[in-house]
Amino acid sequence: MNWKEFAKEQPEQGQKVIAAERLGKGEYQYFIATYKMGNFFTYTQAVSTGSNGKIKVVIEGRLDGVTHWMPAPEAPTEE
């Protein structure tokens, strides 16, 4: 998969993507995000997990500075 420049091409509404936000020259942070509302992304990030491995705290946020994106891979399937 190749990065797509957000200014030239946007994901489909509701599409899960890997989004890159530029921090500085050559520095980016990355999120698994969902494209919504035509111009921003939302993301969910696990903050901590319990001893059973289940998520206890979740942060949801909005990304307004996405410069690049690519489709997220398919989730693993249970066999």
C-alpha positions in Angstrom: 0.0 0.0 0.0 1.1 3.5 -0.7 0.4 6.7 1.2 -2.2 9.0 -0.5 -1.9 12.8 -0.1 -5.1 14.0 1.6 -5.2 17.3 -0.3 -5.4 15.3 -3.6 -7.5 12.3 -2.6 -9.9 11.6 0.3 -11.1 8.3 1.7 -14.7 7.3 1.5 -17.1 8.3 4.3 -16.7 5.9 7.2 -13.6 4.2 5.8 -11.0 3.0 8.3 -7.5 4.2 7.5 -4.1 4.7 8.8 -3.8 8.5 9.1 -0.6 10.5 9.3 -0.4 13.9 11.0 2.8 16.0 10.5 4.6 17.1 13.7 7.6 18.7 12.2 10.1 18.3 9.4 10.0 14.6 8.5 8.2 13.7 11.7 4.7 12.3 11.8 2.4 10.6 14.2 0.1 7.8 13.0 -3.4 6.8 14.0 -5.9 4.1 13.0 -8.8 6.3 12.2 -12.2 6.6 10.6 -12.9 9.3 8.0 -16.0 11.3 8.8 -17.8 14.5 7.9 -15.8 15.1 4.7 -12.8 16.8 6.3 -11.6 15.2 9.5 -10.9 11.8 11.1 -11.8 10.4 14.5 -9.7 7.8 16.2 -9.9 5.5 19.2 -6.9 4.6 21.3 -6.6 2.1 24.1 -5.0 3.7 27.1 -4.8 0.7 29.5 -6.0 -2.9 29.7 -7.0 -5.0 32.6 -5.3 -8.3 33.5 -7.8 -10.1 31.3 -6.6 -8.0 28.3 -9.9 -6.1 27.9 -9.7 -2.4 27.3 -10.7 -0.4 30.4 -10.1 3.2 29.2 -10.6 4.5 25.7 -9.8 8.0 24.3 -11.6 9.2 21.2 -10.2 12.2 19.4 -10.4 14.3 16.3 -7.6 14.8 13.8 -7.7 18.0 11.8 -4.1 18.0 10.5 -4.0 14.7 8.5 -1.7 15.1 5.5 -1.6 11.5 4.3 -3.6 8.3 4.6 -3.8 4.7 3.4 -6.5 2.1 3.8 -6.3 0.2 7.0 -5.6 -3.6 6.6 -8.5 -6.0 7.2 -8.9 -7.2 10.8 -7.7 -10.7 11.6 -10.2 -13.4 11.4 -10.7 -16.1 14.0 -10.4 -19.6 12.9 
